[in-house]
Amino acid sequence: MQRIAQVARLLPELREQYLALHSEVWPGVESTLRAAHIRNYSIFLHGDMLFAYYEYHGQDFAADLDTIKDDPETQRWWTFTDPCQVPWPDSATGSRWADLPEIWHLGDDPSPTAEES
């Protein structure tokens, strides 16, 4: 499993539109994400900064991203969401989101120590 974190900026004047869209994400968009092995996807908002986190459970990340990009309903969804976002200067070409490097992760500890028992 691969953890992905990303940031984008939200245009303040389109904040309510963006929030309304995400209050009822289209079922076809969600289905495409699941088919591409995306799980545990969340978008958080702080001021005008969007923070996204998801987990990838597939074997070919590039191919699965292409599946998402090629989906007609997802492309239509983006015609509504993309105008609400401003890419960071270091976003990948054609993307509104900038990838964040993971610098630390607290994993599961399957066995408690003697002090915790």
C-alpha positions in Angstrom: 0.0 0.0 0.0 1.2 3.5 -0.9 0.1 6.6 1.0 -0.3 9.8 -1.1 -0.7 13.3 0.2 -1.2 16.3 -1.9 -2.1 20.0 -1.7 -3.9 22.5 -3.9 -5.3 26.0 -3.3 -9.0 26.8 -3.4 -10.2 30.0 -5.0 -12.0 31.8 -2.2 -14.8 33.0 -4.5 -15.6 29.4 -5.5 -15.3 27.9 -2.0 -19.1 27.2 -1.6 -19.3 25.7 -5.1 -16.4 23.3 -4.3 -17.8 22.4 -0.9 -21.2 21.7 -2.5 -19.7 19.5 -5.1 -17.9 17.4 -2.5 -20.9 17.1 -0.3 -22.3 14.7 -2.9 -19.5 13.3 -5.1 -20.9 11.6 -8.1 -21.2 7.8 -7.7 -19.4 7.2 -11.1 -16.4 9.3 -9.9 -16.2 7.3 -6.7 -16.6 4.0 -8.6 -13.7 4.9 -10.9 -11.5 5.8 -8.0 -12.3 2.4 -6.4 -11.6 0.6 -9.7 -8.2 2.3 -9.8 -7.4 0.8 -6.3 -7.7 4.1 -4.5 -8.9 3.7 -0.9 -9.3 5.9 2.2 -9.5 9.1 0.2 -10.1 12.3 2.1 -9.8 16.0 1.3 -9.3 18.4 4.1 -9.6 22.2 4.1 -7.6 24.8 6.0 -8.3 28.4 5.0 -7.9 28.2 1.2 -5.5 25.2 1.3 -6.9 21.8 0.2 -5.1 18.8 1.6 -5.8 15.4 0.1 -4.8 12.0 1.4 -5.4 8.6 -0.1 -4.0 5.1 -0.2 -3.1 3.2 -3.3 -3.6 -0.6 -3.1 -2.8 -1.6 -6.8 0.3 -2.8 -8.6 0.6 -0.2 -11.5 0.0 3.3 -10.2 0.6 5.0 -13.6 -1.8 2.7 -15.4 -4.4 3.2 -12.7 -4.0 7.0 -12.8 -4.5 6.7 -16.6 -7.8 4.8 -16.0 -9.0 7.7 -13.8 -7.9 10.3 -16.4 -9.6 8.5 -19.2 -12.9 8.1 -17.5 -15.5 10.4 -19.2 -17.5 11.0 -16.0 -14.4 11.9 -14.1 -13.3 14.3 -16.9 -16.8 15.9 -16.7 -16.4 16.2 -12.8 -13.1 18.0 -13.3 -14.8 20.6 -15.5 -16.6 21.7 -12.3 -13.9 21.2 -9.7 -10.8 22.4 -11.7 -11.9 26.0 -12.0 -12.2 26.1 -8.2 -8.5 25.2 -7.7 -5.2 27.0 -8.2 -2.2 24.8 -8.7 0.9 25.2 -6.6 3.9 26.4 -8.5 5.5 22.9 -8.2 2.5 20.9 -9.3 3.1 18.4 -12.0 2.3 19.6 -15.5 -1.5 19.4 -16.0 -2.2 18.8 -12.4 -3.7 21.2 -9.8 -2.3 19.1 -7.0 1.3 19.1 -5.7 2.5 15.8 -4.2 4.0 16.0 -0.7 6.8 13.7 0.5 6.1 11.6 3.5 8.6 12.4 6.2 7.2 10.3 9.0 4.6 7.7 9.7 3.4 6.0 12.9 2.6 2.4 11.8 0.6 -0.2 13.7 2.3 -1.8 16.6 0.9 -5.4 16.7 2.3 -6.3 20.1 2.2 -4.1 23.2 5.3 -3.8 25.3 5.4 -5.2 28.9 4.8 -1.7 30.2 1.6 -1.3 28.2 0.1 -4.6 29.2 
